[in-house]
Amino acid sequence: MKRPYLFFIFPSFIFLFILIAYPLIFSLYYSFQFWNLATSHEPQGFIGLTNYLTLLNDPRVLNAIIVTIMLAVPTTMIELLLGLGIAVLLDRDFKGIGIFRAIFIIPTAVAPVIAGLIFRFMFYQGLGTGIIPYILHIIGIGTPERGILGDQQTALIGIAVTMIWRWTPFFAITLLAGLQSVPNELLDAAKVDGASRYQIFRHVKLPHLRKLIAIVFIICFMMHFNAYDEVFAETRGGPGEATTTLSYLLYWEGLVYYNIGLSAAMTWLIAILLIIIVNIYFKFAFKGEKI
């Protein structure tokens, strides 16, 4: 056998096929079928693009796309700015810095549903008001009568705060690693030339981080674009449809209404939207460069 290593790689391909390829093929096939488990345990026939057209003409889907983008884009940008600022502060040596960095990354390890439940109680407004409305009241900032998560104007902000708490440490630690990977020769040369700390950061460190920032940004954006856990734990898509993201609407169609064909089509709609967004992003973020 000329390539014996193929014998060892083959089981991995089978495993990946089962985990990735089969569900993709399954969902694509049934996205062209009419299948509702509430009426039949088997698909009831090929209907072409009807599921996709139904989704594109459904105002709930359009609303979910808007809500998803309104949640994902600002949240990721705030996480980036906060994470970069924290990374700059942590980019120095002092006693106990290692322990501090380890503690700081803990929010990222918290399950999103648990984080959502924690903040749901922290946002609670009523008898035994949660800590967040209490603090806002002390500093003179009023909260909606129905609570932060109960008001259509602030519910999405509440979910965004939860996500920012979880993912800002991820940005900070990742960018800190990038800052510490800047060659010492460049830093020493800048100091010899009389550059200030700000100039070193602006003209030496920040350009070095550009690709890392771009990649981490799009990774977190994709995770926020598929936000479900925090929405489920905190608002269940409400009030009304103010926090109904695409992923939460997908859950509702597939596991509440049992519209398997429609939910399969929605899965591919989400995937297509993400592919388009990511490709446009990389086209502008890495214009004329090889990644």
N, C-alpha and C positions, 0 to 999 in steps of 0.2 A: 504493500500500500504506500503510494507516494506521499500522501498527506495524512499521516495517522492522527494529527491533531483534530481533524474534522470529526473523528469518532467521538472526541470529548466535547466538541462544540455543539454537535447535533442535539443532544438533550436540552440544551439551553434554547435552541431555536424552537423546539417543540413547546417548551414551557412558555416562551414569549408569544407563540402563536395562540396558545390556549388563553393567555391572559389579555392579549391585545387584539390580535387579528380576528379571532372568532367573534368577540362582542361587536367589533366594528362592522363585520360582514352581516351579523345578525341584525343589528340596528338599521343598517342601510337597507337590507331586504325588506324588513317589516315597516320601514318608513313609507313604502309604496303600497302597503296593504291597509285595508280597513279592519282593525282589530280592537275590540273593546271587551275586556275580560268580564264586564258586568253583563254582557249579552251572550258571549260565546267564549269557550276555552280554546278555540282555534280561530285563525285568521279567516275573514269572511270574503276575501277576494281582492284581486289587484285593482287599485284605483288610480294608478299613475301618480301625478303630481298634486293630487287633490289635498293631501295632508299639508304639503308645503304652501299651497295657495290659501288654504284655510288659515294657516298661521300668519301669512303675510297680510291677510285682510282682517285679522283679529286685533282690535284696538288694545286688548290686554297685552299682547306681545309687543306692540309699539311702545306702550307705557313701560313694560319691563325692560326693554332695551334702553330707554331714556334713563330709568332709575339705575340700571346697572352701570351705565357710563358715568352718571352723576356721582355714583358711589366710588367706582374704581379709579377714575382719573384724579380727582382732588385728593383722595386718601393716599394714593401712591406718591403723589407729589409732596404732600406734607411729611410722609414717612421719610422720603428722600432728604428733605431739608433738615428735619430733626436728626435723622441718623447721621448725616454728614457733620452737623454741628457737634453732636456727641462724640463722633469718631475723632474729630479734631481735639476735643477736650481730653479724650483718653489716650491720645497719641503722645504720651510722655511716661517717664518712669518715676514712680513714687511707691512708697511702702504700702503693700496691700492691693496694688493695682490688679494683680491676677485674680484675687478673690472677688474684687469688685466687678471685674469683667464677667466672671462666672455667674455671679448673682444677677447681673444685668441681663443676661441672655435667657433667664428663666421664663419670662412671659411668652417667648416663642415656643417653649416646650409645653405650654398649657394647651389642652385640647380646645378647639374653637367653640364647641358647645359649652364647655365649662366656663370659658371666658365670657361667652354670651350670658350665661346664667348669673355669673358674678356681677356683671355690669347691669343686668336687669334689676337686681336687688339694689345696686348702688344708685340706679336712676329712679328707684321707686319713690313715688310721691303720695303721701297720705299719712295714715297713722304710723308713726315710726318711720319718718321720712328718711330716704337713703342719703348716703354721705354726700353725693354730688349736688342734689338740690339744696341740702343744708349748707354746704360751703358757698354755693352761688348766692343763697339768701343772705349769708353773713357779709359777703362782699358787695351786696347791693344789686345783684343781677337777678331779675325775676325769672321764673320758669312758668311754662304754660299751665293752666288750671288742670288739664288732664295729665300732666306730667310730660317729661321730655319724650318718652317713647310712645305716649298716647296722643301726641299732636302731630298732624301731618307736616307741619313746617319744621319740626325738630327731630322727628323719629329717625330719619336717615342720618342726621348728624350724630345721634346717639350710637348707631351701629358703626359709623365711621370712627368714632372715638375708641370703641372696643378694638377695631382692627388696627388702628394706629398704635394702641397700647401693646398689641401682640407683635406687630411686625417692625416697629421702629428699632428695637434691639437687633433684629436681623440685619437691617441696613447698616446700623452703627458698627457691629462686629465685622461685617463683610468689608465695609469701607475702611475700617481701622486696619484690617489685614492689608488692604491695598496701600494705605498710607505708609505702613511699615515696610512695604516692599520697594519703596522708592530707593534707588541706588544712593548710597552715602556719598559717592563721588559727585553727584549732581548737587546734593545739599551743601557739601563742603565748598564746591565751586561758587555756588550762589552766595554763601556767607563771605567768601573771600572778596567777591565783587561788591560787597556792602549791601546786599539785599536785606530788607526787613522781613519779619516773620510773615506778614501779610503778603509781601511780594513773593516770598518763597512758596507760600501756599497757592497763590494765584497763578504764578507762572511756571512753577516746577511740579508741585504735588497734584494740583487739580487736573492739568493736562494728562498726567500719568494715570489718573483715575477715570478718565473719560469713558473708555470702553467698559470698565467694570461697572460704572454707574449705569450706563445704558443697558447692560445685560441684566443687572439686578433689578432695575426699574421694570423691565418688561416681564421678568419672572413674577414679581409681586403683582404687577397689573393683571396678569393672567389669573393668578390666584384670587384676586379681588373681583375679577370679572365673573368668576364662578362662585361668588359668595352665596352660601346657603346656611351654614351652621349658625352663624351669628344672627341671621335673619329669623331662622326657626326658633332659636332660643329666646330672642328678645321681643320680637313683634309679630311673628307668624305672618309676615307680609303686610301687616296693617300699620297704622289705621287706614281703612279702605285698601288702596293698593299703593300707598305711599312708599312702602319698602319692598314691594314685590319685585325681586330680581328675576332674571331669566332662569337661574337655577332653581329658585323657589317655585316659579310657575311650572317648571318642568316636573318637579316633585308633585305638585298639585295635580297635573294632568295624568301623570303616570301612576301614582300611588294612592290618589284619592278618587279620581274619576276613572281610573283603569283604562285610559285611552292609550294603549300600547303603540299603535301605529302613529298617532299624533305626537306622542312623547318621543318616539324614535326620530321622527322628522325634526322635532325641536332640538334634539341632541345634535343632529347634523347642522341645523341652522346656527346653533351656538358655535360649533366647530368652524364652520365656514366664516362666520363673523370674526372669530379670533384669528384665523389664518389671514384674512384680508388686513385686519388691523396690524398684526405682527409684521407682515410683509411690508406694508407702507411705513411702519415705524423703522424697520431695519434699513429700508431704502434711504430714509433721510438721516437716521442716526449714524450710519456707516457709509455715507455717500462716497464712492470712489475708493473705499478701503476693503481689504480682505479681513474677514473676521477669523 
